[in-house]
Amino acid sequence: MATDPTSSSSPTTTGLPSLTPSAPQLPTESFGPSTMPTMSSAPTMIALPSTAPTLSASPSASEVPSNVSTILPVPSASMAPSVSPNQLPVPSSSTLPSSLPSSSFVPSDSQRPTQSLDSAPIPATDPSTGETESPSSVPTISETALEGFLASTLTTDGAISASGTPQNRALSALVESNPDLDPSSADDQGEIIMRYALNTLYYATDGPFWENDDGWTTSGHPCDPEWFGISCAQGFPISLVLESNYMANREGITRVLPSEVSALSTLIEFRLFDHLLSGSIPPSLGTMSNLGRLELIRLNLVGPVYQESFSEFASLEVLDLEDNQLSGQVDSRIGMLTTLSALNIASNQIGGAIPTELGNLSLLQLLRFEGNQLLTDFPSTLSRLTELRELRGSENDFKTTLPDIFGPLTSLETLDLSDNFLNGVIPSSLFNLPSLISLNLGLNDFDDNIPTEVDLPSLEELFVFDMFAPFILTPDFPLAFVRIPSLTTLDIGGNDFGGPPPPADDLLPLEAFLARDSDFVGELPTEYGLLSNVVTLDLSNNDFSGQIPSELGLLVSLVSLQLADNAFEDRIPSELGLLTNLSLLTLGRNEALSGEIPMELSGATSLAFLSVDKTAVSGEFPTFLPPSIEQLLINETSIGGELPTTIDRLDGLKGLYAAGSALNGTLPIELGSLTDLVALDITRPSDGSNVLSGTLPTEFGLLTKLVTLELGNNELNGTIPTELATCSGLRNLELDGNELTGTIPTQLGSELNLLEELELDRNQLSSAIPTELGLLSALILLALEINDLVGTMPSEICLLRFQNLENLQVDCGDADGQDANPEVSFRETVARAVVLVKVDPPLHSLAQ
């Protein structure tokens, strides 16, 4: 909405968007609020030339009637998935020029068209004939003239003249799309610069392979709605947002952020996410003096955080460089960016110390530097950041004590310093922060100095996983926190309590209680069935014994229940079937847990993950489970018999892990109906007595999402179905130790280009090794020994040693691999590759 220039009131203050997700994470992770605070003062709106006509703009741009003021707010842009949507704060005092000085590339009023940019040009009339000339007869400027102009004003390094460079391609596209632009005309120079800068960005980031490149490099004006990612105000680009738009991931292509983008001097917002680039941050970005928001996230950028020109930023409020490969120390001159309200340099390779000059950023409300290699003390100057609401410094290498800097930070809502080597006494001021909502100090080595009373009236989430030296703890230490009425999440895992768990009465307000790996002993109190608010209960990896209380069936709000890795015994309570919201249930590695999976679990209609692996649970395969089940882990159990034909009831199944179970018999063709299946593992251990038999169903070819198929050490016979080649996502195919016959299908090599492990050893396969296996460039393990293969080792396979298959234990000729086609015997040991790197842990690791 436009602001009335006659009004004396300031525009409405807008909130700065959060730079971290606010949704809770998995039970094993820290999760907390990350809502960014509102601005401390109302942002000054940007003044645009009053005589510039309104052009058609993208849907997110501010619409300005011609009879209203041209003092415009920044249009809302779509936010990245990891950022909470909110309105961009506009930098103060950023008036755009009304004419084009030699040092600026902003279009003047006179060059703006007086008609809609997407309308056809007005034909000219020949006065001698009276005939109308076609638009094609309009004079065009030569590419040489454009090149000379741009080479003297913007691209001065000669790249514009080099064939195939982004700059050269940008020039050619500009000549083709807008041949009427004249670099000798002051009215056209600004538009030439703007289009050329955008074209260069397009080609430098592999624009033809963007997911959406609508409008780019076309003749339409960049402020037309067709141009993806650009928002304008009165014909001037003020927002450029390209989020997760590069999908091709082409190998061998160099993509960079070009310095020419700094010529887009009217931009207030520049946000680029998830484009696979190389190179560093262009040193010239600081010359974009109107920029209020700069976000370059997950771009693979290298080099330093701070660039020389950054000192020229006059209005920058948000600087977000998260998840790159930036390195070195943070330059102390970053303290000169006094307009900053959000600084995010998380998930890089930054080392050294936090500069004391950060204390000069008095408007800072968000500071994130987690996931780096910072080493030394927290500077005491951080106590000056009295507007700070979110501070995240986890996953660094701090080997120091915390200074007592928190007293003045009365606005602080989120503090995460987990996963460091912090030690000594926790400052008492940290327990007296009136606004603190989420506190995570886990995975450190603090002394146990938790006071018996704390003054944290707003605290909702507390994470102290593995926080203290084990020998200092006492079982009642968390009571000071659980008595905070606002507390809803408590994570005390990883601390060696060595006693019974906290009484249920002290946990009643909680929605999430996480106490995994806490050395709790004894029986789980039946009173835990009274925790009516609890949504997440994680008591895994303790020493609980006895029966699982049937009273847990009263926890109707429960979504996640993790009881794995204890010493529970007897049967699984049938009352758990009453938990209609339950999605995750882990009972694995309770070796004395016995009986069958209760049929009542069919009533847990939201159940998606069930693990009973490494228990004494028995019975037939549980096809009665609800159709919601996605992951079923029955490894090393006594669950046996044949897989029933009714397994197609579980049509949402994505992972079936039954290695070492008692399943036997033939594989039903109905497995082919489980079209969401990603992993199927029914491997028999070498000492197992129950085996699968029969042939491999051709219906496996219908499992197009399959990534892992492991059926080793059984008695499967017949041929390998060629239909498996339609499972184009396969990475692991393990059919070793069976009685398979026939040839190795050539399609396994020509179609399964993602295959990493192929194990066909110890079968009865015959004929020659297909040369097509040499096409498996991702292969890290190949096992073909102990078959009836004949012939020579294909050179194409030997050459895989120079890719991921680094060690091929077969005579491929000379040590340097030059002679890769010798005669070899395939009866005993042939084509055995050594796995040097294991990748992608199996899905069942989620339960561990």
C-alpha positions in Angstrom: 0.0 0.0 0.0 1.3 3.4 -0.9 2.1 5.9 1.9 0.3 9.2 1.9 3.1 11.9 1.7 0.9 14.4 3.5 0.7 12.2 6.6 3.1 13.0 9.4 3.0 9.5 10.8 5.7 6.9 10.0 5.0 3.8 8.0 4.0 0.8 10.0 6.9 -1.1 11.5 7.5 -4.5 9.9 9.0 -7.6 11.5 12.3 -8.9 10.3 11.9 -12.5 9.0 13.4 -15.3 10.9 16.4 -16.9 9.4 15.9 -20.3 11.0 13.0 -22.8 10.8 10.4 -22.5 13.6 8.9 -26.0 13.3 10.0 -28.7 15.8 12.5 -31.2 14.5 12.8 -34.9 15.1 12.8 -36.0 18.7 16.6 -36.5 18.7 17.3 -33.0 17.5 17.1 -29.6 19.2 14.1 -27.6 18.2 13.1 -24.1 19.3 11.5 -20.9 18.3 13.4 -18.7 15.8 10.9 -15.9 15.3 12.7 -12.7 14.5 11.8 -9.6 16.4 10.1 -6.6 15.0 12.3 -3.7 13.9 13.3 -1.3 16.5 12.2 1.6 14.4 10.0 2.1 11.4 11.9 1.7 8.2 12.1 4.6 5.8 10.4 3.9 2.5 12.3 4.3 -0.7 11.5 7.4 -2.8 11.2 6.9 -6.5 11.1 9.5 -9.3 7.6 11.0 -9.2 7.3 11.3 -13.0 8.1 7.7 -13.9 5.1 6.0 -15.3 3.8 2.8 -13.7 4.7 -0.3 -15.6 3.1 -3.7 -15.4 4.8 -5.5 -12.5 5.0 -8.9 -11.1 2.2 -10.0 -8.8 4.3 -9.4 -5.7 5.3 -5.9 -6.6 3.6 -2.9 -5.1 0.9 -1.4 -7.3 1.0 2.4 -7.4 -1.8 4.4 -8.9 -0.6 7.4 -10.9 -2.3 9.9 -8.7 -0.8 8.8 -5.5 2.6 9.3 -3.9 5.5 7.3 -5.2 6.9 6.6 -1.8 6.6 2.8 -1.9 7.1 0.0 0.5 9.1 -3.0 -0.7 6.9 -5.7 -2.2 6.6 -9.0 -0.4 8.7 -11.7 -2.0 8.3 -15.4 -1.6 10.4 -16.7 1.2 12.9 -19.6 1.1 11.7 -22.8 2.8 14.0 -22.3 5.8 12.8 -18.7 6.3 9.6 -17.6 8.0 7.7 -15.3 5.6 7.6 -11.7 6.6 8.0 -8.2 5.0 11.4 -7.0 4.1 12.6 -4.0 6.2 13.5 -1.2 3.8 16.8 0.5 4.2 16.7 4.1 5.2 17.6 7.0 3.0 17.7 5.2 -0.4 16.4 7.7 -2.9 16.8 6.6 -6.5 18.3 9.2 -8.9 16.0 11.0 -11.3 18.6 11.2 -14.0 21.5 9.1 -15.1 24.9 10.3 -13.8 27.9 8.7 -15.3 28.6 6.6 -12.3 25.0 5.2 -12.1 23.2 2.8 -14.3 19.6 3.6 -13.2 17.3 4.5 -16.1 16.2 8.1 -16.2 12.5 9.1 -16.4 12.9 10.1 -20.1 13.9 6.6 -21.1 10.9 4.9 -19.5 8.3 4.0 -22.2 5.0 5.8 -22.3 3.1 2.6 -23.2 2.9 -0.9 -21.8 6.1 -2.7 -22.5 4.4 -5.8 -23.8 2.5 -3.9 -26.5 3.6 -3.8 -30.1 5.8 -0.9 -31.3 4.0 1.9 -33.2 4.8 1.5 -36.9 6.5 4.5 -38.6 5.0 6.1 -41.9 7.1 6.8 -45.0 6.2 10.5 -45.9 7.1 9.9 -49.6 4.9 6.9 -50.1 2.4 7.1 -47.3 3.0 3.5 -46.6 3.5 2.1 -43.2 7.0 0.7 -42.5 7.2 -2.6 -40.7 8.9 -2.7 -37.3 11.8 -4.7 -38.8 12.9 -1.6 -40.7 13.7 0.2 -37.4 17.5 0.9 -37.4 19.5 -1.4 -35.1 22.8 -0.8 -33.3 25.8 -3.0 -34.0 27.0 -5.6 -31.5 30.4 -3.9 -31.7 29.1 -0.6 -30.4 27.3 -2.3 -27.5 30.4 -4.3 -26.7 32.6 -1.2 -26.7 30.2 0.6 -24.4 29.9 -2.3 -21.9 33.6 -3.0 -22.0 34.3 0.6 -21.0 31.7 0.9 -18.3 31.1 -2.5 -16.7 33.0 -5.6 -17.9 36.5 -4.2 -18.2 38.4 -7.4 -18.0 37.9 -8.5 -21.6 35.5 -11.3 -20.7 32.8 -9.8 -22.9 34.9 -10.4 -26.0 35.8 -14.0 -25.2 33.5 -16.4 -27.0 31.4 -18.6 -24.8 31.8 -16.6 -21.6 28.6 -15.5 -19.7 29.4 -11.9 -20.5 29.7 -12.7 -24.3 26.5 -14.7 -24.3 24.8 -11.9 -22.4 25.8 -9.4 -25.0 24.6 -11.6 -27.9 21.3 -12.2 -26.2 20.9 -8.4 -25.7 21.6 -7.7 -29.4 19.1 -10.3 -30.4 16.3 -9.3 -28.0 16.6 -5.5 -28.1 18.4 -4.4 -31.3 17.0 -0.9 -31.0 18.9 0.0 -27.9 21.6 2.6 -28.7 24.6 2.9 -26.3 25.3 6.4 -27.6 21.9 7.5 -26.3 21.8 8.6 -22.7 18.2 7.5 -22.6 19.1 3.9 -23.5 22.3 3.4 -21.4 20.6 2.6 -18.2 18.4 -0.1 -19.7 21.4 -1.5 -21.6 23.3 -1.9 -18.3 20.3 -3.3 -16.5 19.5 -5.9 -19.2 23.2 -6.9 -19.6 23.7 -7.3 -15.9 20.6 -9.6 -15.7 21.7 -11.5 -18.8 25.2 -12.1 -17.3 23.7 -13.4 -14.1 21.5 -15.7 -16.1 24.3 -17.3 -18.1 26.9 -17.3 -15.3 24.5 -19.4 -13.2 23.5 -21.8 -16.1 20.2 -20.1 -16.6 19.0 -22.2 -19.5 18.8 -25.1 -17.0 17.0 -23.2 -14.3 13.7 -24.8 -13.2 12.0 -21.5 -14.1 13.5 -18.9 -16.4 10.4 -17.3 -17.6 11.0 -13.9 -19.3 14.8 -13.9 -18.9 16.8 -12.7 -21.9 13.6 -11.9 -23.8 12.6 -8.6 -25.3 10.1 -7.8 -22.6 11.0 -5.4 -19.9 12.4 -7.0 -16.7 9.6 -5.4 -14.8 7.0 -7.3 -16.9 5.2 -10.0 -14.9 6.7 -12.6 -17.2 10.2 -12.2 -15.7 10.6 -14.7 -13.0 12.0 -13.6 -9.6 12.0 -9.9 -10.2 9.8 -7.3 -8.5 9.7 -3.7 -9.4 8.4 -0.4 -8.3 7.5 2.1 -11.1 9.8 0.4 -13.6 12.8 -0.1 -11.4 13.9 -3.6 -10.2 14.0 -3.5 -6.4 13.8 -7.2 -5.6 15.6 -10.2 -7.2 14.8 -13.5 -5.6 15.9 -16.8 -7.1 15.3 -19.6 -4.6 16.1 -23.3 -5.2 15.7 -22.7 -8.9 18.6 -24.7 -10.3 17.7 -28.3 -10.8 20.0 -29.7 -13.5 23.2 -30.2 -11.4 25.2 -30.6 -14.5 28.7 -31.8 -13.9 31.7 -30.0 -15.4 29.8 -26.7 -15.7 31.4 -23.7 -14.0 28.8 -21.4 -12.4 29.7 -18.2 -10.6 28.1 -15.1 -9.2 29.3 -12.4 -11.6 30.4 -9.0 -10.5 28.1 -7.4 -13.1 25.2 -8.0 -10.8 26.4 -5.1 -8.7 25.2 -2.8 -11.6 21.6 -3.4 -10.5 21.9 -0.4 -8.2 18.2 0.0 -7.5 17.9 -3.4 -5.8 16.8 -3.3 -2.2 16.6 -7.1 -1.9 18.9 -9.7 -3.6 18.3 -13.3 -2.5 19.9 -16.3 -4.2 19.4 -19.9 -2.8 20.5 -23.4 -3.8 22.4 -22.7 -7.0 25.5 -24.8 -7.3 28.2 -22.1 -7.8 31.9 -21.8 -7.4 34.1 -18.8 -6.7 33.8 -16.1 -4.1 31.5 -13.3 -3.3 32.0 -10.5 -5.9 34.0 -7.8 -4.3 31.8 -5.1 -6.0 28.6 -6.1 -4.2 29.1 -3.4 -1.6 28.6 -0.7 -4.3 24.9 -1.6 -4.3 24.2 1.2 -1.9 20.4 0.7 -1.8 20.7 -2.9 -0.8 18.8 -3.7 2.4 18.8 -7.5 2.2 21.5 -9.7 0.9 21.0 -13.5 1.1 23.5 -15.9 -0.6 22.6 -19.3 0.8 23.8 -22.8 -0.1 25.8 -21.6 -3.1 29.1 -23.3 -2.5 30.9 -19.9 -2.3 34.5 -19.8 -1.1 36.8 -17.1 0.2 36.3 -14.6 3.0 33.0 -13.4 4.5 33.8 -9.7 4.3 34.7 -7.9 1.1 36.4 -4.5 0.9 33.4 -2.8 -0.7 31.0 -3.9 2.1 32.0 -0.7 3.9 29.9 1.1 1.3 26.7 -0.6 2.3 24.6 2.3 3.6 21.4 0.5 4.3 22.1 -3.2 4.7 19.9 -4.8 7.4 20.1 -8.5 6.6 23.3 -10.3 5.6 22.8 -14.1 5.3 25.6 -16.2 3.9 24.6 -19.5 5.5 25.8 -22.9 4.2 28.6 -22.0 1.9 32.4 -22.8 2.2 33.5 -19.4 3.3 36.7 -19.6 5.3 39.3 -17.5 7.1 38.5 -15.2 10.1 35.7 -12.8 10.3 37.1 -9.4 9.4 36.8 -6.9 12.3 35.5 -4.3 9.8 32.2 -6.2 9.8 31.5 -4.1 12.9 31.2 -1.1 10.6 27.8 -2.4 9.2 25.9 -0.7 11.9 22.6 -0.9 10.1 22.5 -4.7 10.4 19.7 -6.3 12.3 20.4 -9.9 11.2 23.8 -11.5 10.5 23.9 -15.2 9.6 27.3 -16.9 8.7 26.3 -20.4 9.9 27.5 -23.6 8.3 30.8 -22.4 6.7 34.4 -23.1 7.5 35.2 -19.9 9.4 37.8 -20.1 12.0 39.7 -17.9 14.5 37.9 -15.6 16.9 34.6 -13.8 17.0 35.7 -10.1 16.5 35.0 -7.8 19.4 33.7 -5.3 16.9 30.5 -7.2 16.6 29.5 -5.4 19.7 29.2 -2.3 17.6 26.1 -3.7 15.8 23.7 -2.3 18.3 20.6 -3.0 16.2 21.4 -6.7 15.8 18.5 -8.9 16.6 19.8 -12.2 15.0 23.3 -13.5 15.2 24.1 -17.0 13.9 27.6 -18.5 13.5 26.9 -22.2 14.3 28.6 -24.9 12.3 32.0 -23.3 11.9 35.4 -23.8 13.4 35.5 -20.8 15.8 37.9 -21.4 18.7 38.4 -18.7 21.2 36.5 -16.8 23.8 33.2 -15.1 23.4 34.0 -11.4 23.4 32.5 -9.5 26.3 31.3 -6.8 23.8 28.4 -9.1 22.9 26.7 -7.8 26.0 26.1 -4.5 24.1 23.7 -6.3 21.7 20.7 -5.4 23.8 18.2 -5.9 20.9 19.4 -9.4 20.3 16.6 -12.0 20.2 18.3 -15.0 18.7 21.9 -16.2 19.2 23.1 -19.5 17.8 26.7 -20.7 18.1 26.5 -24.5 18.2 28.9 -26.9 16.6 32.1 -24.9 16.8 35.3 -25.7 18.6 35.0 -23.4 21.6 37.2 -24.6 24.4 36.6 -21.9 26.9 34.3 -20.7 29.6 31.3 -18.6 29.0 31.7 -14.9 30.1 29.0 -13.4 32.1 27.5 -11.4 29.2 23.9 -12.3 29.3 22.5 -9.9 31.9 21.8 -7.0 29.5 20.3 -9.3 26.9 16.8 -9.0 28.2 15.2 -9.5 24.8 17.0 -12.8 24.1 14.5 -15.5 23.1 16.7 -18.3 21.6 20.1 -19.3 22.8 21.9 -22.3 21.3 25.5 -23.0 22.3 25.3 -26.8 22.1 27.9 -29.2 20.7 31.0 -27.3 21.7 33.7 -27.8 24.4 32.4 -25.1 26.8 33.4 -25.8 30.4 33.5 -24.3 33.8 30.7 -22.5 35.6 27.6 -21.4 33.7 27.1 -17.7 34.3 24.3 -17.1 36.7 22.9 -14.3 34.5 21.9 -16.9 32.0 19.3 -18.2 34.4 17.6 -14.8 34.7 16.6 -13.9 31.2 12.9 -12.8 31.2 12.3 -13.3 27.5 14.2 -16.6 26.9 12.0 -19.2 25.2 14.5 -21.8 24.0 17.8 -22.8 25.7 20.2 -25.4 24.4 23.5 -26.0 26.2 23.8 -29.7 25.4 27.0 -31.6 24.4 29.4 -29.5 26.5 31.4 -30.0 29.7 30.0 -27.5 32.2 30.4 -27.8 35.9 27.1 -28.7 37.7 26.1 -25.4 39.0 22.4 -25.4 38.1 20.7 -23.3 40.9 17.8 -24.7 42.8 15.7 -21.7 41.6 15.8 -20.1 38.2 14.0 -17.1 36.9 13.1 -18.0 33.3 9.4 -17.2 33.2 9.1 -17.5 29.4 11.1 -20.7 29.0 9.4 -23.4 26.8 12.3 -25.5 25.5 15.3 -26.7 27.5 18.0 -29.0 25.9 20.8 -30.1 28.2 21.7 -33.3 26.4 25.2 -34.5 27.6 25.8 -31.2 29.1 27.8 -32.0 32.3 30.8 -34.0 33.4 29.1 -37.4 34.4 30.5 -37.7 37.8 29.0 -34.4 39.0 25.3 -35.2 38.3 22.6 -35.9 40.8 19.2 -37.3 39.8 17.2 -34.3 40.9 19.1 -31.6 39.0 16.4 -30.9 36.4 13.8 -30.1 39.0 14.6 -26.4 38.9 13.6 -26.3 35.3 10.6 -28.7 35.2 8.9 -26.5 37.7 8.8 -23.6 35.2 5.1 -23.4 34.3 5.8 -22.4 30.6 8.2 -25.3 30.0 6.9 -27.7 27.3 10.1 -29.4 26.0 12.8 -30.9 28.2 15.8 -32.8 26.8 18.1 -34.2 29.6 19.5 -37.1 27.6 23.1 -38.1 27.6 23.7 -37.3 31.3 24.6 -40.3 33.4 22.0 -40.1 36.2 22.4 -43.7 37.4 19.1 -43.8 39.2 15.3 -43.8 38.6 13.7 -41.3 36.2 12.1 -38.1 37.4 8.7 -38.5 39.1 5.7 -38.2 36.7 4.3 -35.4 38.9 7.2 -33.1 37.9 6.7 -33.7 34.2 3.0 -33.1 33.9 3.1 -29.8 31.9 5.6 -31.3 29.3 4.7 -32.0 25.7 8.2 -33.5 24.9 10.4 -35.4 27.4 13.7 -36.6 25.9 15.8 -38.7 28.2 17.7 -41.1 25.9 21.0 -42.4 27.0 20.6 -41.2 30.6 21.5 -44.3 32.5 18.1 -44.5 34.2 17.5 -47.8 35.9 14.6 -49.8 37.3 11.0 -50.2 36.1 9.3 -47.4 34.1 6.7 -45.9 36.5 3.2 -46.6 35.6 2.4 -43.0 36.5 4.0 -42.0 33.2 0.6 -42.9 31.8 -0.7 -39.6 33.4 1.4 -37.4 31.2 -1.6 -36.4 29.2 0.1 -33.5 27.4 3.1 -35.5 26.1 3.5 -35.8 22.3 7.1 -37.0 22.3 8.5 -39.5 24.8 12.1 -40.8 24.3 13.4 -43.1 26.9 15.7 -45.1 24.6 19.1 -46.5 25.5 18.7 -46.6 29.2 18.5 -49.6 31.6 14.8 -49.9 32.2 13.6 -53.4 33.0 10.4 -55.2 33.7 7.2 -54.8 31.6 6.3 -51.9 29.4 3.5 -50.2 31.3 0.1 -50.8 29.7 -0.8 -47.3 31.1 1.1 -45.8 28.2 -2.0 -46.6 26.2 -3.6 -43.6 28.0 -1.3 -41.1 26.3 -3.8 -40.2 23.5 -1.7 -37.2 22.3 1.4 -39.3 21.9 3.0 -39.1 18.4 6.5 -40.6 19.1 7.3 -43.3 21.6 10.9 -44.5 21.7 11.8 -47.4 24.1 14.5 -49.1 22.2 17.8 -50.3 23.7 16.6 -51.1 27.2 15.9 -54.4 29.0 12.2 -54.5 28.8 10.7 -58.0 28.9 7.5 -59.9 28.4 4.9 -58.8 25.8 4.2 -55.6 23.9 1.1 -54.0 25.5 -2.0 -54.4 23.4 -3.1 -51.0 24.8 -0.7 -49.2 22.5 -3.2 -49.9 19.8 -5.4 -47.2 21.4 -2.9 -44.5 20.4 -4.5 -43.2 17.2 -2.0 -40.4 16.9 1.1 -42.6 17.3 3.4 -42.3 14.3 6.8 -43.6 15.6 7.2 -46.7 17.9 10.7 -48.1 18.5 10.9 -51.2 20.7 14.0 -52.8 19.1 17.0 -54.2 20.9 15.0 -55.2 24.0 16.3 -58.8 23.8 13.8 -60.2 26.4 10.8 -58.6 24.7 8.7 -61.6 23.5 5.3 -62.7 22.3 3.7 -61.6 19.0 3.1 -58.1 17.7 -0.4 -57.5 19.1 -3.2 -57.3 16.5 -4.6 -54.4 18.4 -1.8 -52.3 16.8 -4.1 -52.2 13.8 -5.9 -49.5 15.8 -2.9 -47.2 15.8 -4.1 -45.7 12.5 -1.3 -43.2 12.2 1.6 -45.6 12.8 4.3 -45.1 10.1 7.5 -46.5 11.8 7.6 -49.7 13.9 10.8 -51.4 15.0 11.0 -54.7 17.0 14.4 -55.7 15.7 16.8 -57.8 17.8 14.0 -59.0 20.2 12.4 -62.4 20.9 9.2 -61.3 19.2 7.7 -64.1 17.1 4.6 -65.0 15.1 3.6 -64.6 11.5 4.2 -61.6 9.4 1.9 -58.8 10.7 -0.2 -57.9 7.6 -2.8 -56.6 10.1 -0.8 -53.5 10.7 -2.5 -50.2 9.6 -2.0 -49.2 5.9 -0.2 -46.1 7.3 2.9 -48.2 8.0 6.0 -47.0 6.0 9.0 -48.6 7.8 8.9 -52.0 9.4 12.0 -53.4 11.1 11.9 -57.1 12.1 15.6 -57.9 11.7 16.8 -60.7 13.9 13.5 -61.7 15.3 11.6 -65.0 15.3 8.9 -63.6 13.0 8.6 -66.3 10.4 6.7 -68.2 7.8 6.1 -67.2 4.2 5.5 -63.6 3.2 1.7 -63.7 2.8 0.1 -62.7 -0.5 -2.0 -60.2 1.5 1.2 -58.1 2.0 -0.3 -55.8 -0.7 -2.6 -54.4 2.1 0.5 -52.4 3.3 0.5 -50.3 0.1 2.3 -47.4 1.8 5.3 -49.6 2.8 8.7 -47.9 1.9 11.1 -50.1 3.9 10.9 -53.7 5.0 14.0 -54.8 6.9 13.8 -58.6 7.8 17.5 -59.7 7.6 18.1 -62.6 10.0 14.4 -63.1 10.6 12.6 -66.5 10.3 10.9 -65.7 7.0 11.1 -68.5 4.5 9.4 -69.8 1.4 8.8 -68.0 -1.9 8.6 -64.3 -2.6 5.0 -63.5 -3.5 4.4 -61.6 -6.7 2.2 -59.2 -4.7 5.4 -57.5 -3.5 5.3 -55.8 -6.9 2.2 -53.9 -5.7 4.2 -52.1 -3.1 5.1 -49.3 -5.5 6.4 -47.0 -2.8 9.0 -49.5 -1.7 12.5 -48.1 -1.3 14.3 -50.8 0.6 13.7 -54.6 0.8 16.2 -56.6 2.9 15.6 -60.3 3.7 19.3 -61.3 3.8 19.9 -64.6 5.7 23.0 -64.7 7.9 25.5 -67.3 7.2 24.5 -69.4 10.2 20.7 -69.0 9.6 18.4 -71.9 9.0 15.4 -70.2 7.4 15.8 -69.4 3.7 13.9 -68.0 0.8 13.4 -70.2 -2.2 11.9 -70.1 -5.6 12.5 -67.5 -8.3 12.8 -63.7 -8.3 9.4 -62.3 -9.3 9.5 -60.3 -12.5 7.0 -58.0 -10.8 10.0 -56.5 -9.0 10.3 -54.4 -12.1 7.3 -52.5 -11.0 9.2 -51.2 -7.9 10.5 -48.1 -9.7 11.3 -46.3 -6.4 13.5 -49.2 -5.2 17.0 -48.1 -3.9 18.1 -51.2 -2.0 17.3 -54.9 -2.8 19.2 -57.3 -0.5 18.3 -61.0 -0.7 21.7 -62.6 -0.1 22.5 -66.1 1.3 19.2 -67.7 0.4 18.3 -70.5 -2.0 16.7 -68.4 -4.8 17.0 -70.0 -8.2 16.2 -69.3 -11.8 17.5 -66.3 -13.8 18.0 -62.6 -12.8 14.9 -60.9 -14.2 15.8 -58.3 -16.9 12.8 -56.3 -15.5 15.0 -55.2 -12.6 16.6 -52.8 -15.0 13.4 -50.7 -14.8 14.3 -49.9 -11.2 16.4 -47.0 -12.3 17.1 -45.7 -8.8 18.7 -48.9 -7.5 22.0 -48.3 -5.6 22.4 -51.6 -3.9 21.6 -54.9 -5.5 22.8 -57.9 -3.4 21.8 -61.4 -4.7 24.9 -63.2 -3.6 25.0 -66.7 -2.1 21.9 -68.0 -4.0 21.5 -70.6 -6.8 20.8 -68.2 -9.6 21.6 -69.4 -13.1 21.8 -68.0 -16.6 23.6 -64.8 -17.8 24.1 -61.5 -16.1 21.5 -59.2 -17.9 23.3 -56.5 -19.9 20.5 -54.1 -18.9 21.9 -54.0 -15.4 24.8 -52.0 -16.8 23.0 -50.0 -19.4 20.0 -48.9 -17.3 21.1 -48.8 -13.6 23.5 -45.9 -13.8 23.2 -45.1 -10.0 24.2 -48.5 -8.9 26.9 -48.5 -6.2 27.0 -52.1 -5.0 26.4 -55.1 -7.2 26.9 -58.5 -5.5 26.2 -61.6 -7.6 29.0 -63.8 -6.2 28.5 -67.4 -5.1 25.8 -68.3 -7.6 25.8 -70.4 -10.8 25.8 -67.6 -13.3 27.4 -68.5 -16.7 28.7 -67.0 -20.0 30.7 -63.8 -20.3 30.7 -60.7 -18.1 28.7 -58.0 -20.0 30.9 -55.1 -21.1 27.9 -52.9 -20.2 28.8 -53.2 -16.5 31.6 -50.8 -17.4 28.9 -48.1 -17.7 28.3 -48.2 -14.0 30.4 -45.1 -13.2 29.0 -44.9 -9.6 30.0 -48.5 -8.7 32.1 -48.9 -5.5 31.7 -52.7 -5.0 31.5 -55.4 -7.6 31.4 -59.1 -6.6 31.2 -61.8 -9.2 33.4 -64.6 -7.8 32.5 -68.3 -7.5 30.3 -68.5 -10.6 30.7 -70.3 -13.9 31.7 -67.2 -15.9 34.0 -67.5 -18.8 36.0 -65.3 -21.2 38.1 -62.2 -20.5 37.7 -59.4 -18.1 36.1 -56.5 -20.1 38.5 -53.5 -20.2 35.5 -51.3 -19.6 35.2 -52.7 -16.1 38.9 -52.4 -15.4 38.7 -48.8 -16.3 36.2 -48.2 -13.5 39.2 -48.4 -11.1 39.9 -44.8 -12.2 36.5 -43.7 -10.9 34.8 -44.9 -7.7 35.9 -48.5 -8.1 39.4 -47.8 -6.9 40.7 -51.3 -6.0 39.7 -54.1 -8.4 41.3 -57.3 -7.2 41.7 -59.1 -10.5 44.5 -59.1 -13.0 43.7 -56.3 -15.3 47.1 -56.2 -16.8 50.0 -53.9 -15.9 50.0 -52.1 -12.6 49.2 -48.8 -14.3 46.1 -50.4 -15.9 47.2 -49.8 -19.5 46.6 -53.4 -20.5 43.1 -54.0 -19.3 42.0 -57.1 -21.2 43.9 -60.2 -20.1 42.7 -63.8 -20.1 41.5 -64.7 -16.6 39.8 -67.6 -14.8 36.3 -66.9 -13.4 35.8 -70.1 -11.4 37.3 -69.0 -8.1 38.0 -65.3 -7.6 37.0 -62.8 -10.2 36.2 -59.1 -10.2 36.1 -58.5 -6.5 36.2 -54.8 -5.5 37.1 -53.6 -2.1 34.7 -51.1 -0.5 36.8 -48.2 0.5 34.0 -45.8 1.5 30.5 -46.7 2.7 27.8 -44.3 1.7 24.2 -43.6 2.6 23.3 -45.5 5.8 20.2 -47.7 5.6 16.9 -46.4 6.5 16.7 -48.6 9.6 19.5 -46.5 11.2 16.7 -44.1 12.1 15.8 -46.4 14.9 19.2 -46.7 16.3 
